[in-house]
Amino acid sequence: MNCPKCGFDNEKDAIYCEQCGSKLLTDISNPNRKKSLNFGGKRKVKKTVIYSLLVSTLVILCGGGFFIAHNSISTNTESGSDNNFYFQKNSTFKNYDLDGNITSIQKTEYNQFGNIVKDSLKSDDLNVNMEFLYDEDGKLLVRKWLFDTGKTREDILNYTSNSKGQQIGSVYSSDGTLATQYIYNSENQLVEIVEFDGLKETSRTKFDEKYLPFQRIKETYTESDNIFFNYNDTERSITSERITYEAGIKHTYKSLIRYIGSYPGIVCERTEYTDGQLSSSSVITEDTRSDPNGHLKYENKDAKGNLINYVVLTYKGGKPFTWEQFEADDTLLTQNKYDENANLIESRSYQDGKLYSEAFYEWGLRNS
């Protein structure tokens, strides 16, 4: 499953992107999720290559600080450069089959805090539109479903308070069972999202309160994985640790990513460990950024020094212009393009030389 944000080729059943932290499962009912379409692409990196960070949350892209190659490490639709902060106004994702036919289109609109206000998904077997209504403090009140059959449905959140002074908004399935809880702190900032299947909790996501109201994932728990994140704004780095059990055996995957330059998302170092042993690392092999139209190239290698893939980042007028990832045999995997503010505006992923996904983004300047 390829991430529509950074193009990284994740395991088929991955929940979050191993490189940028975007949530991979398309969930049109969750207004605070990182979304993506299931591209079903083949794996480009060994399974041991870990969750290189989980930053960009159940919403999309980063602010003020971090981007993996072309993304933010916040769980938000936010980006920052030149002391300006931009929010992702809308995005469009398209999926293609091997014959070049569109198989699905997903369009999403956001407010400046990364909350989804409109979402639509159209595919061969699904055509649904959603609207999300919030109160003046930013708390989710209603999820509206608009089906192509003409039918509509409203999920009205029921709020209660707990002993911590938090507000818990609950959404129930049509059979009356609890489906989702949105937990807000005393300042009406979203701090947790909990998903249920019947009476069973299936996932819990906690946001780092240092960055609220923008949601950067701090911890996430699912039935198969526990993932933890640490952000270092001073060193421009992110550390993620994923703990999982495979056939009853505990495995730990740890990743460190550092960034370079004044633009979040320019990776200068990436190191990954599996059960304490080095599994992959990156190294800069070319750097001509002294030229405003220069480039940066870095290679991703496994523990034995074998080349996995490489990335070429080009500059235009001293700012990032394109980001391209190639197989060791020079086959193009991902191609991204930025605007004059270094915000990602186009992203395309390829398989066997054929386009199979693309994404388009529009940005707005966030109010202070």
C-alpha positions in Angstrom: 0.0 0.0 0.0 1.6 3.2 -1.2 1.2 6.4 0.9 -0.4 9.2 -1.2 1.5 11.7 0.9 5.2 10.6 0.6 4.8 7.7 -1.9 6.5 5.2 0.5 5.5 1.6 -0.3 4.2 0.1 2.9 3.2 -3.4 3.8 -0.3 -4.3 2.4 -1.9 -4.4 5.8 -0.1 -1.4 7.3 -2.3 1.1 9.2 0.1 4.0 9.1 2.8 5.0 6.7 6.2 3.8 7.8 7.8 7.0 6.5 5.6 10.0 7.1 3.0 8.7 9.6 -0.1 9.2 7.5 -2.9 6.9 8.3 -3.3 4.6 5.3 -6.8 3.1 5.6 -9.4 5.1 3.8 -12.0 5.9 6.3 -14.5 8.5 5.0 -16.3 8.5 8.4 -13.3 9.8 10.4 -12.8 13.6 10.1 -9.4 13.4 11.9 -7.6 10.7 10.0 -4.8 10.6 7.6 -6.4 9.1 4.6 -5.2 7.2 1.6 -6.4 4.8 -1.0 -5.4 1.2 -1.2 -3.2 1.1 -4.2 -2.2 -2.5 -3.8 1.2 -1.8 -5.0 4.1 -4.1 -4.7 6.6 -3.8 -1.8 9.7 -1.9 -2.7 11.5 -2.2 0.6 12.2 -5.1 2.9 9.6 -5.9 5.5 12.0 -5.1 8.3 12.2 -1.5 7.2 10.4 0.1 10.1 7.8 2.8 10.8 10.3 5.5 10.1 8.1 7.9 12.1 4.6 8.6 12.5 3.9 12.2 12.1 1.2 13.5 10.0 -2.0 12.4 11.7 -5.5 11.5 11.2 -5.7 14.7 9.2 -2.7 15.5 6.8 0.8 17.4 6.5 2.8 19.6 8.9 3.2 23.0 10.3 6.0 25.1 11.5 8.4 22.4 11.2 8.6 18.9 9.8 8.0 17.2 6.5 9.3 13.9 5.3 10.7 14.6 1.9 7.6 16.5 1.0 5.4 16.0 4.0 4.9 17.4 7.4 5.4 15.4 10.5 2.5 16.8 12.1 -0.7 14.9 12.0 -2.2 17.9 10.4 -2.8 19.4 7.0 -0.2 22.1 7.8 3.1 23.3 6.4 5.5 26.1 7.2 8.2 28.1 5.5 9.5 31.7 5.6 7.7 32.2 8.9 4.4 31.6 7.1 2.1 28.7 8.0 -0.1 27.1 5.4 -3.0 24.7 5.7 -4.2 22.3 3.2 -7.5 23.6 1.8 -8.3 20.5 -0.3 -6.9 17.4 -1.8 -7.8 15.0 -4.6 -6.6 11.4 -4.8 -6.9 9.3 -7.9 -6.3 5.6 -8.3 -5.6 3.8 -11.6 -5.6 0.2 -12.8 -2.9 -1.2 -15.0 -4.8 -0.1 -18.1 -4.8 3.5 -17.0 -8.5 3.6 -16.0 -9.5 5.5 -12.9 -10.7 3.1 -10.2 -11.4 5.7 -7.4 -11.4 9.4 -6.7 -11.4 10.9 -3.2 -11.8 14.6 -2.7 -11.5 16.3 0.7 -11.8 19.9 2.0 -10.3 21.1 5.3 -10.4 24.0 7.6 -7.3 25.7 8.8 -6.8 23.4 11.8 -6.8 20.3 9.6 -10.4 19.2 10.4 -12.2 17.7 7.4 -15.4 19.7 6.5 -16.3 17.8 3.3 -15.3 14.4 2.0 -16.3 12.4 -1.0 -15.3 9.0 -2.3 -16.3 7.6 -5.7 -15.3 4.2 -7.0 -16.9 1.3 -9.0 -18.9 0.1 -6.0 -19.2 3.2 -3.8 -20.3 6.8 -4.2 -20.7 8.7 -0.9 -20.3 12.3 0.3 -19.9 13.5 3.8 -20.0 16.8 5.7 -18.7 17.5 9.2 -20.2 20.2 11.3 -18.3 21.7 14.3 -19.3 24.1 17.1 -17.5 27.5 17.5 -14.9 25.9 19.7 -14.0 23.3 17.0 -15.7 20.3 18.5 -17.3 17.9 16.1 -21.1 17.9 16.3 -22.5 16.1 13.3 -21.4 13.8 10.6 -23.7 14.0 7.6 -23.8 11.1 5.0 -25.1 11.9 1.5 -25.5 8.7 -0.6 -25.9 8.6 -4.4 -29.3 6.9 -3.9 -30.6 10.2 -2.5 -30.7 8.9 1.0 -29.1 10.8 3.9 -28.0 10.0 7.4 -26.8 12.1 10.3 -24.6 10.9 13.1 -25.1 13.3 16.0 -22.4 13.2 18.7 -23.5 12.8 22.3 -21.1 14.5 24.7 -20.5 13.6 28.3 -17.8 14.8 30.8 -15.3 12.6 32.7 -13.5 13.2 36.0 -10.6 14.9 34.1 -12.8 17.6 32.8 -12.7 16.2 29.3 -15.6 16.1 26.9 -16.2 12.8 25.2 -18.2 12.8 22.0 -19.6 9.4 21.1 -20.9 8.1 17.7 -23.0 4.9 17.6 -23.5 2.5 14.7 -26.9 1.8 13.3 -27.3 -1.2 15.6 -26.8 1.0 18.6 -23.2 -0.1 19.4 -20.5 2.4 20.1 -18.4 3.1 17.0 -16.1 6.1 17.8 -15.2 8.4 20.6 -13.6 11.9 20.2 -12.1 13.1 23.4 -11.5 16.9 23.9 -9.6 18.5 26.7 -10.9 21.4 28.9 -9.8 23.9 26.1 -11.8 22.0 23.5 -8.8 20.6 21.8 -8.9 17.1 20.4 -6.5 14.8 22.4 -7.7 11.3 21.6 -9.7 9.2 19.1 -10.9 5.8 20.1 -12.4 3.3 17.6 -14.7 0.4 18.6 -16.1 -2.8 17.1 -19.0 -3.7 19.2 -17.8 -3.6 22.8 -14.2 -4.1 21.8 -11.8 -1.2 21.5 -9.8 -1.6 18.2 -7.6 1.4 18.2 -6.7 4.5 20.2 -4.7 7.5 19.0 -3.3 10.1 21.4 -2.0 13.5 20.2 1.0 15.4 21.6 -0.5 18.2 23.7 2.6 20.5 23.0 1.4 21.0 19.5 -2.4 21.4 20.0 -4.7 22.4 18.3 -2.7 20.7 15.6 -2.7 17.0 16.0 0.7 15.3 16.0 0.5 11.7 17.0 2.2 10.9 20.2 1.0 7.3 20.7 -1.3 5.0 18.8 -2.5 1.5 19.8 -4.2 -1.1 17.7 -4.8 -4.8 18.1 -1.5 -5.6 16.5 0.8 -2.6 17.0 1.8 0.0 19.6 3.6 3.0 18.1 5.3 5.9 20.0 6.7 9.2 18.6 9.1 11.8 19.8 9.5 15.2 18.0 12.7 17.3 18.5 12.1 20.7 16.9 15.6 21.9 17.8 17.3 19.1 16.0 14.6 18.8 13.4 14.2 15.2 14.0 11.6 12.5 14.7 12.0 9.2 16.4 9.3 6.5 16.2 9.2 3.1 17.9 6.8 0.4 16.8 6.2 -2.7 19.0 4.3 -5.6 17.4 3.9 -9.3 18.0 4.3 -11.7 15.1 3.5 -15.4 15.8 3.6 -14.6 19.5 7.1 -13.1 19.3 7.7 -9.5 20.2 9.4 -7.3 17.7 10.6 -3.7 18.0 11.2 -1.4 15.1 12.8 2.0 15.7 13.4 4.8 13.2 15.2 8.2 13.4 14.8 10.8 10.7 16.6 14.1 10.6 15.9 17.1 8.3 18.1 19.6 6.6 17.8 23.2 5.6 15.1 25.7 6.4 12.3 23.6 4.8 10.7 20.8 6.7 10.8 17.5 4.9 14.3 17.6 3.4 15.7 14.3 4.8 19.4 14.3 5.5 19.6 11.2 7.6 17.4 8.2 8.1 18.4 5.2 10.3 16.2 2.2 11.1 16.6 -0.7 13.6 14.9 -4.0 13.9 15.0 -5.6 17.3 18.0 -3.5 18.1 19.9 -4.3 15.0 20.6 -1.8 12.2 18.3 -2.6 9.2 18.7 0.4 6.9 20.3 3.9 6.7 20.7 6.7 4.3 23.6 8.8 3.2 23.9 11.9 1.1 25.9 11.2 -2.1 25.5 14.5 -4.0 24.9 18.0 -2.8 25.0 21.0 -5.1 22.6 23.2 -3.2 25.1 26.0 -3.1 23.7 26.6 -6.6 20.1 28.0 -6.2 19.1 25.5 -8.9 21.1 22.6 -7.6 20.1 19.3 -6.2 20.5 16.8 -3.3 20.8 13.1 -3.7 20.7 10.5 -1.0 20.7 6.7 -1.1 18.8 4.3 1.2 20.9 1.1 1.9 20.3 -2.0 3.9 22.5 -3.1 6.8 24.9 -4.8 4.4 25.3 -1.7 2.3 23.2 -2.8 -0.6 21.3 0.0 -2.3 17.5 -0.2 -1.8 16.5 3.0 -3.6 17.6 6.6 -3.9 16.0 10.0 -3.9 16.9 13.2 -5.9 15.6 16.5 -4.6 15.9 19.4 -7.1 15.8 23.1 -6.2 14.6 26.1 -8.1 15.5 29.6 -7.0 16.9 28.1 -3.8 13.7 26.3 -2.9 12.6 22.7 -3.2 11.0 22.1 -6.6 10.8 18.3 -7.2 11.4 15.1 -5.2 11.8 11.8 -7.0 12.4 8.4 -5.7 14.0 5.6 -7.9 14.6 1.9 -7.6 18.2 0.8 -7.5 17.8 0.1 -11.3 16.7 3.7 -11.9 13.0 2.8 -12.3 10.9 5.8 -11.1 8.7 5.1 -8.1 7.5 8.5 -6.9 7.5 12.0 -8.3 6.5 15.0 -6.3 6.3 18.7 -7.1 6.2 21.8 -4.9 5.0 25.4 -5.2 7.0 28.5 -4.6 6.3 28.2 -0.9 7.7 24.6 -0.8 4.2 23.1 -0.3 3.5 19.8 -2.0 1.1 20.4 -4.8 1.4 17.2 -6.9 2.4 13.6 -6.2 2.5 10.6 -8.5 3.4 7.0 -7.9 4.4 4.4 -10.5 4.5 0.7 -10.6 6.4 -1.1 -13.4 6.6 2.2 -15.2 2.9 2.8 -15.1 1.0 5.5 -13.2 -1.2 4.0 -10.6 -1.9 6.9 -8.2 -1.7 10.7 -8.2 -2.7 13.4 -5.7 -3.2 17.1 -6.0 -3.2 19.7 -3.1 -4.3 23.3 -2.7 -2.9 25.4 0.2 -4.1 28.5 2.0 -2.3 30.9 4.4 -3.3 30.1 7.9 -4.7 32.9 10.1 -2.5 33.7 13.1 
